[in-house]
Amino acid sequence: MRFPHPLLLCDIGGTNVRFALAPTPGAPLIALGAARTAQFAGLAPAARAHLPKDAPAPRSMMVCAAGPANGRLLALTNAHWIIDGPETARELGLEQGLTLNDFEALAFALPTLEAAQVRRIGPALPGGPGPRLALGPGTGLGVAALAEIDGRYVAISSEAGHMDFAPADAQEAALWAHVARPHGRVSAETLISGPGLERLYAAACAQADPPPGDPTARALSAAQITQEGLAGPGLARESLRLLWRLVARFAGDMTLAFLARGGVTLAGGVLPRIVSLLDDAAFRAAFENKEPMGAILRDVETQLIVADHAALVGMAAIGAAPQRYAIDYGARFWR
């Protein structure tokens, strides 16, 4: 049970793919850059494009990706890649490899986080024994929990982002009537994601019923909505504030689902870009509004990862000390 180094690390999302190299166990990571996932036909050509020409070839690889991991195989939910571990090992000449769900890897990274890498949301709280929770929106919506049992870390991955997500009040119910339903229903990911932000904004425009030619009726990308929302008042800013409230509400639901008294950590590509619009008090109010279980949530600390590449750091920690992580290596090792 080992990962020969150099260890190539790869974090694959529906939009971006990022690479780093761990030259030896515990050594600082060497960033190898990022690219759009859609630029490449699959993992092996993307890896070849990022490997430095003047460095030793990697001997093993660890990959996390936005989709459910099925042993040595993973199909991305919001991109066309299918990751076949053994085939990738053959193509790249690797001795070993491992595939993880992206938020499974992020859950494993939670013990490695330092104070400078996170922004606390609300007060410092005592919490208690129990799992830690990681969740957040990017191209999709990831959720995973981390438990520690007999000194070993156990990650509990999920596809909770695809659970139905109902409006909580009359104001949300009125907005939901205008929300596009790409799969015929409203899941949490339908709204809490980059594409979800676009749906929230489009629904707000439709609800406002602007006259023809009104600029608020434009179809905007998530990046454009973010830019306009950060620049000043309007439907874009209201949509960003609503996104924060929905994240808080969903985080409270998932905390109860996992009884994650150990704390909640938000991540993903969307939230760090709009942290200036985060209202700590409003977030905590939406997070805690879960009576009759509100008392549990009032003791659970919430924070946001503001540092880059946390999942890569978490995978490097697994590669350095795999015995500390309760992973079914026999079923998931590529070789």
N, C-alpha and C positions, 0 to 999 in steps of 0.2 A: 504494500500500500504506500506508493510514493509517486512523486512527480519529478522526473529528471529535469534539471534546469540546464539551460535557460528555459523558462516557462513563458509561453506566449499567452496573453490574456486578451479577451475580446468581449466587448459589451455591445450587443446588437439590439437596436430598437427598430420600430417600424419606419423611422425617418433616418436615423444616423447609426453608423457603426464606428466604434472606437477601439483602438488597440494600444497595448502597453506590453513591456517586456520586463519580467523579473529575472535578472541575470543569475542570482543565487538566492537561496532561501533567506528571507528577511531583509534583503537589500532594497534600497530605494528603487521605485519603478522608473523605467525609461519610457516616456510617452512616445508613441509612434504615430500619433495623429488620428484624424477622424475623416469620414467621408459620408456621403449620402448612401444609404443602403441600396437604393435603386440604381446606383452607378454600376453595380456588380451583379453578375449572374448567380453568385453564391459565395459561401464562406471562403473556400480555397483561393479563388482569384483575388478576393479582397485582401486576404492575409498576405499573399505574395506581393501585392502592390504596396504594402506597408512595411514589409520586412527590410531592415537596413542591409545594404549590400556588403558593408564592411564589418559586420558583426557575426559571431558564431550563430549558426542556424539553431532555432529552437528545437528542443528534444521532446517537449510535451506542450499541451495547449489546454486552456480552460476557457469555456465559452458560456456566457449567459445571454439569453435571448428572450424577447417578448412573445412568449407563447408557452403552452403547457409542455413540459419535458416528459417524454415517454421513453424511459430508459436511455438508449443511445441515440434516439431520434427526437427531433423537435421541429415543428412547423410553425413559423411565425404567424401570429394572428393578423397583423396589419401590414404584411409585406409578403413577397412571393417566395422567399427563401425556405427551403427544407434542409435542415442540418442533419446529416447522417454522419455520426461520429466516426465509425470505423472507415467509411469512405474518405472522410477528411484526413484521417491519420495516414491512409495510404497515399493520398494525393500530395501531402506535405512531408511525408517521410518521418512521421512522429512515432515516438516510442509509447506515448500514453496521451490520454485526453479525457475530458469530462464535460458534460453539458448540464447546465442549470437553467431554470427559469430566471428571468432577470430580477424579479423581486425576491426570489429564493436567495439569490446571491446577495442582494441588498440586505436581506435579513441577517445573513451571515456576517455582513460588514458592520452591523450595529455595534458590536463590542470594540471595534477599532476606531470609532469616531472620537475625535477630540473636541474640546470646547470651542476652539476657533472654527470648526467645520460646521457648526450648527447655530441656528438662531432660535432661542426659546420663544414659545408662544404662550404668553401668560406667565403666571408665577412659577417659581420652583416649588415642586410638590413632592411629598414623601413617596407616593406610589406604594408598591408592595410587591410581594413575591408573585410571580406569574409571568406569562409570555410578554415579550415586547413585540410591537406591531410596526410594520413599515408599509406605507401606501403612498400613492401619488399618481398624478396625471402626466402623461406624455402624449404620444400618438394614441395610446390606450390608457387604461387605468389598472395599475398593478397593486396587489395586496399579498402580503405574506407575514407570518409571525415567526418569532424565534423563542425557543425554550432552551433551558440548560438543565440537563439531567445527568447526574453523576459526573459532573465536570466536562461533559461533552455537549456541544451545541447541536440542536435539532431545529431545522427550518421546516415550517409548515407552509407550503405554497398553496395558492388558491387561484380560482378564476372568479373571485367575488365581484369583480367589476362588471360582470355580465348578469348580475342579479337585477331583478326589477327595481325601479327607483320611482317611488310615488311622490307627488307633491305633498308638502307638509301643511299648507294653509291655502286660503282662497286666492291669494295673490299668485302663488306658484301654480295653482290649478288653472288659473286663467292663462298663464304663460305656457303651461304644458300643452294646451289646446293648439298652440302654434308650432310646437317642436316637431321637426322632421324625425321620422322613425325609420332609420335605414334598414332595420330588421323587423319592422312591424310592431315594435314595442319600444318603451323607454327603459333602458337599463341605466345603471349608474354611469357606465362608460359613455353612453349616449350624450351625456351632458358634462361629465367631469373628465375632460381630456382636451387636447388641442382641437380636434374636430368638434368636440362637444361645445367648446367656447364659441365656435362659429355658429353652431345651432342655437345656442343661447342668444347670441346677438341677432341672428336672423329672426328668431321668435319675438324678441323685443321690438324689432322693426315692424314686424307684421302686426303685433299687438298695438303699436302706436298708430298704425294706419296712416302713414305719412302721405302727403299729396304727391302726385307724379313729379319726378325730378328732384325730390328732397334728397340731399346727400345721405341722410341716415338710412335710406332704403338700399344703399349699395351693398352688394355681396362682398364681404371682406374676409381675408384670411385671418387665421389666429394671430399671426405676426402683425398684421395691420390693425386688428382690433386692439392688441396690446399697445401698439404705438400710439393710437388715437386715445385710448383710455388713460395712458400715463400722461398724455399731453394736456388733458383738461376734461371738464364735465361733458356729459352726453351719454348716449346709449352704450357706447363702448365702455366707458368707465363703470356704468351701472352693471354691465354684463360681467366685468372683472370682479366687482364686489360680490355679485351674486355667486360667481364661481367659488370664491373663498367661503361663502356661507354654505354652499352645497358640499364642499370638501369637508368642512367642519362637521356637518350633519352626518355625512357618510362615515367619517372617521369615528364618530361616536357610536354608530351602529356596529362597525367592525370591532371596536374595543369591547363591546358587549358580546359579540359573537365569539371572540377568542378569550374573553375575560383577561384582556391585556393590561393588567395592573402595572406591568413593568415599564409602561410608557409608550407613547405614539410618536413615530418619526415620519415626517412627510418628506417626499422626494419627488423625482421626476423632472422633466424638462420645462414644465410650465410655471410652477409656483415661484421658483427663485427669481424669475423675470418680473413678477408683479408683487414682490414682497413689500414695496413701498405703499401698496394699497391694502395691506393687511391691518385690520383693526383687531388687536389682541382681545379686547373685551367682547366684541361681537363674535369673534371666532369661538371663544370659550363658552359664551352663552349658547350658541348653536350646538356646540360639541356636548355640553352638559345637559341639554334639554331632552332628557330621556326618562322622565318619571314613569314608573316608580324606581328606576335604577340610577337616578341622577347622583345619588351619594357616592356610588362607585366611581363615576366619571369625574367628580369634583376632586378626587385624589390622584388622578392620572395626569402626568406631565405630558405636554405636547411640544414638539420642536420641529424645525425645518432644516434639512441639509442644504447648506449654501456653498459647499465645496464641490469641486468637480471630481468625477471618477471614483466615487465611493464604492461602487460595485467592483471595480477593478482592484481596489485595495483589499476588499473583502476576499476576493478570489485568490489574491496573492497570499493572504494569510492562510487560506486552506492549503495552498500548494506548499507552504513552508512547514505546516504541522497538520497533515491530514488526519492524524489520529484523534485530534480534538473535535472533529466534526462527525456527527452521526449521519453519514451518507451511505447509501447502499452501493458502495463502490463496485461490488461484484456484478451488479446488474447495469451499472452506468459507465464503468470504465470503457474506453474505446478499444483497449487492447487487453 
